[in-house]
């Protein structure tokens, strides 16, 4: 199978790319960087790459999969940044469908299309018990609504392309070494850097706010395992399957700060505040998967181990003068 991971440079995308390679799949890698700054240039690049991707798939066993992991928006992002992510996904789908229409023998190809989405964004307004795949979405921020729009675009392609198998994979809070530090996201990474640089951590939600943290390597492995299970399903077409990937272990912000203190033996200075972004954050998110529950569960990185890896990675960067201020 030929696998194309779009967004392979990010935290999730790099983990998915590594997991796909470990699974034995051929990984498609365009030779150029995608021009994310321009929707028009991006559409042209997608058109070229999609045609090349399908030709390479046809030269192999005819099986292909796209795993979309791209996106710049975070919970605090303005509407225009969320819209840019939606537009990029829409442009990609248009390019892919156009390339599929040019395939001389479409029956010779077997396609799979998977979209990474945000569990926290989509279900941020949920007020009940544990969230499962059957829980109705309830977004409260533009960020979550943007993810729902991307999911709807995938559902449209699934209706138009009955030969495709598709899935939406909603992830809980991802963390891991290499997470971008120039965006207001990733509490584990931000706390780690603050401790190393001996400055206070700014927290804009109550310390009893509960989250589910999923280590990026586990997320990448789980995403590829969802793909493998999707290839084994007998039917094609129909609406995209919805799959939840989470650690299914909850910890409060206060509990996370206490864990850092235990691991680093350093006091974590906290500056608590109130912001508009904080009001978009739910007080508790609890996830329990009921669909293909074994996917990604062969080995889950304990939070203590994952947090220590992030801290050691950033400490190494700091000693080499490469940890951004």
C-alpha positions in Angstrom: 0.0 0.0 0.0 1.1 3.5 -0.8 0.5 6.0 2.1 0.5 9.7 1.8 0.7 11.6 5.1 -0.2 15.2 4.5 1.2 17.4 7.3 4.1 15.0 8.0 6.2 17.8 9.5 4.0 18.3 12.5 3.8 16.4 15.8 1.1 14.1 14.7 2.2 13.8 11.1 5.7 12.9 11.9 4.5 10.2 14.3 2.1 8.8 11.7 4.8 8.8 9.0 7.1 6.8 11.3 4.3 4.4 12.2 3.4 3.9 8.5 7.0 3.1 7.7 7.2 0.6 10.5 4.0 -1.1 9.2 5.7 -1.9 5.9 3.7 0.6 3.8 5.4 2.6 1.1 5.4 6.2 2.1 4.8 8.8 -0.6 6.9 11.9 -0.1 6.6 14.9 -2.5 9.9 16.4 -3.3 8.8 20.0 -2.5 7.4 21.8 0.5 3.7 22.6 0.3 3.0 26.4 -0.1 0.6 26.7 2.9 0.7 30.5 2.7 -1.3 30.6 -0.5 -4.6 28.8 -1.1 -4.1 29.1 -4.9 -0.5 27.8 -4.9 -1.5 25.1 -2.6 -4.3 23.9 -4.9 -1.8 23.7 -7.8 0.6 21.7 -5.7 -2.1 19.4 -4.5 -3.2 18.8 -8.1 0.4 17.9 -9.2 1.0 15.7 -6.2 -2.3 13.9 -6.3 -1.8 12.8 -9.9 1.7 11.6 -9.1 0.5 9.8 -6.0 -2.2 7.9 -7.9 0.3 7.0 -10.6 2.7 5.6 -8.0 -0.1 3.6 -6.4 -1.1 2.1 -9.8 2.5 1.1 -10.3 2.4 -0.8 -7.1 -0.4 -3.0 -5.8 -3.1 -0.4 -6.5 -3.9 0.2 -2.8 -3.5 3.8 -1.5 -4.3 5.8 1.6 -4.2 9.4 2.5 -3.9 10.3 6.1 -4.6 14.0 6.6 -2.7 15.4 9.7 -2.3 19.0 8.6 -3.7 22.1 10.4 -2.3 25.3 12.0 -5.3 26.4 14.0 -5.6 26.0 17.8 -8.4 26.7 20.2 -7.3 30.4 20.5 -7.1 30.9 16.7 -9.2 33.5 15.0 -11.9 32.6 12.5 -9.7 33.4 9.5 -7.0 30.9 10.6 -9.6 28.2 11.1 -11.1 29.0 7.7 -7.7 28.7 6.1 -7.4 25.1 7.5 -10.8 24.2 6.1 -9.9 25.8 2.7 -6.7 23.8 2.5 -8.6 20.5 3.2 -11.2 21.5 0.6 -8.6 22.2 -2.0 -6.9 18.9 -1.3 -10.2 17.0 -1.7 -10.9 18.7 -5.0 -7.5 17.9 -6.3 -7.8 14.3 -5.3 -11.2 13.9 -6.9 -10.0 15.5 -10.1 -7.0 13.1 -10.1 -9.3 10.1 -9.5 -11.4 11.2 -12.5 -8.4 11.0 -14.7 -7.5 7.4 -13.8 -8.0 5.2 -16.8 -8.9 2.1 -14.8 -10.4 3.3 -11.6 -11.4 -0.2 -10.6 -7.7 -1.1 -10.3 -7.2 1.2 -7.4 -8.4 0.7 -3.8 -8.5 4.0 -1.9 -8.7 5.0 1.8 -9.1 8.5 3.1 -8.6 9.3 6.8 -8.9 12.7 8.5 -7.4 13.6 11.8 -9.8 15.7 13.9 -10.0 17.1 17.4 -12.0 15.3 20.1 -11.7 18.2 22.4 -12.8 20.7 19.8 -15.7 18.7 18.5 -17.0 17.7 22.0 -16.0 20.8 24.0 -19.6 21.6 25.0 -20.5 18.1 26.2 -21.8 18.2 29.7 -22.6 14.5 30.4 -20.6 11.5 31.3 -17.9 9.7 29.2 -17.7 10.7 25.6 -17.8 7.9 23.0 -17.9 7.8 19.2 -21.8 7.9 19.3 -21.9 11.1 21.5 -23.4 14.0 19.5 -20.8 16.7 18.6 -21.1 20.0 20.5 -18.5 22.5 19.5 -18.4 25.8 21.4 -15.5 27.5 19.6 -14.7 28.3 16.0 -11.9 25.8 16.3 -14.3 22.9 16.9 -16.7 24.1 14.3 -13.9 24.2 11.8 -13.1 20.6 12.5 -16.8 19.7 12.0 -16.8 21.5 8.6 -13.8 19.5 7.5 -15.5 16.3 8.6 -18.6 17.3 6.6 -16.4 17.8 3.5 -15.0 14.3 3.9 -18.6 12.9 4.2 -19.4 14.7 0.9 -16.5 13.0 -0.9 -17.5 9.6 0.6 -21.0 10.1 -1.0 -19.5 11.0 -4.4 -16.8 8.3 -4.4 -18.5 5.0 -3.4 -15.4 3.0 -4.0 -13.6 4.8 -1.1 -13.3 3.7 2.5 -13.1 6.7 4.8 -12.7 7.4 8.5 -12.6 10.4 10.9 -10.2 9.9 13.8 -10.7 12.3 16.7 -7.7 12.6 19.0 -7.6 13.8 22.6 -4.8 16.3 23.6 -1.6 15.3 21.9 1.8 15.9 23.5 5.4 14.7 22.8 8.9 15.8 22.0 9.1 18.2 19.1 5.8 19.9 19.7 5.7 23.4 18.3 6.4 26.0 20.9 5.4 29.1 18.9 1.7 28.4 19.3 -0.5 28.7 22.4 -1.1 25.0 22.8 0.5 22.0 24.4 0.4 22.4 28.2 3.0 19.7 28.7 5.5 21.3 26.4 4.8 24.8 27.7 5.2 23.8 31.4 8.4 21.9 30.6 9.9 24.9 28.9 8.9 27.3 31.7 10.5 25.1 34.3 13.8 24.8 32.3 13.9 28.5 31.7 12.9 29.3 35.3 9.9 31.4 34.5 6.2 31.2 35.6 3.6 29.1 33.8 0.6 31.1 32.7 -2.6 29.1 33.2 -6.0 30.5 32.0 -8.2 27.7 33.2 -9.0 26.4 36.8 -6.4 24.0 38.1 -9.1 21.3 38.5 -9.7 21.4 34.7 -9.4 17.7 33.6 -7.9 16.6 30.3 -6.9 13.4 28.5 -3.3 13.5 27.2 -2.2 11.1 24.4 1.5 10.6 23.6 2.2 11.4 20.0 3.9 8.2 19.2 0.9 6.3 20.5 -1.4 8.5 18.4 0.6 7.8 15.3 0.5 4.0 15.9 -3.2 4.1 16.6 -3.9 6.1 13.4 -2.1 3.6 11.3 -3.9 0.7 13.0 -7.2 2.3 12.2 -6.1 2.4 8.6 -5.2 -1.3 8.8 -8.6 -2.2 10.2 -10.3 0.0 7.6 -8.6 -2.0 4.8 -10.0 -5.2 6.3 -13.7 -4.1 6.2 -15.8 -5.7 3.6 -17.9 -2.8 2.5 -17.0 0.3 0.6 -18.6 3.7 0.5 -21.1 5.0 3.0 -20.5 7.7 5.6 -17.0 7.9 7.2 -16.4 5.8 10.2 -15.8 7.8 13.4 -13.0 6.6 15.7 -11.9 8.1 19.0 -8.2 7.8 20.0 -7.4 8.8 23.6 -5.4 7.6 26.5 -8.6 7.2 28.4 -6.9 8.4 31.5 -7.7 11.8 33.0 -5.5 14.2 34.9 -6.2 17.7 36.2 -4.0 20.7 35.4 -3.1 20.7 39.1 -2.2 17.0 38.9 0.0 17.6 35.9 1.8 20.4 37.6 2.4 18.2 40.6 3.8 15.4 38.3 6.3 17.9 36.9 7.4 18.9 40.4 7.9 15.2 41.3 9.9 14.5 38.1 12.0 17.7 38.0 12.3 18.4 41.7 11.7 22.0 40.9 8.9 24.3 42.0 6.4 25.1 39.3 5.5 28.8 39.6 2.0 29.5 38.3 0.4 32.7 37.2 -3.4 32.2 37.1 -5.5 34.4 34.9 -8.8 34.8 33.1 -9.1 35.1 29.3 -11.6 34.8 26.5 -9.8 31.6 25.5 -10.2 30.1 28.9 -14.0 30.4 28.6 -13.8 28.2 25.5 -12.2 25.4 27.4 -14.5 22.8 29.0 -13.9 21.9 32.6 -13.8 18.1 32.1 -13.3 15.8 29.1 -13.5 12.0 29.6 -13.2 9.7 26.6 -14.0 6.0 26.2 -13.8 4.4 22.8 -16.4 1.8 21.7 -15.3 1.5 18.1 -12.3 -0.8 17.3 -11.3 -0.3 20.9 -8.1 -2.3 20.5 -6.6 0.2 17.9 -3.6 1.9 19.5 -3.9 0.1 22.8 -1.1 -2.5 22.4 1.2 -0.2 24.3 0.2 3.1 25.8 2.9 5.4 27.1 2.2 6.3 30.8 1.8 10.0 31.4 4.7 10.0 33.8 7.0 8.5 31.2 5.8 10.7 28.4 6.1 13.9 30.4 9.7 13.0 31.4 10.6 12.4 27.7 9.3 15.8 26.8 11.3 17.4 29.7 14.5 15.6 28.8 14.1 16.5 25.1 13.7 20.2 25.9 16.5 20.1 28.5 18.8 18.7 25.8 17.7 21.5 23.4 18.4 24.0 26.2 21.9 22.8 26.9 22.7 23.2 23.2 21.1 26.7 23.1 18.3 25.6 20.8 15.3 25.9 23.1 13.3 29.0 22.0 12.6 31.6 24.6 
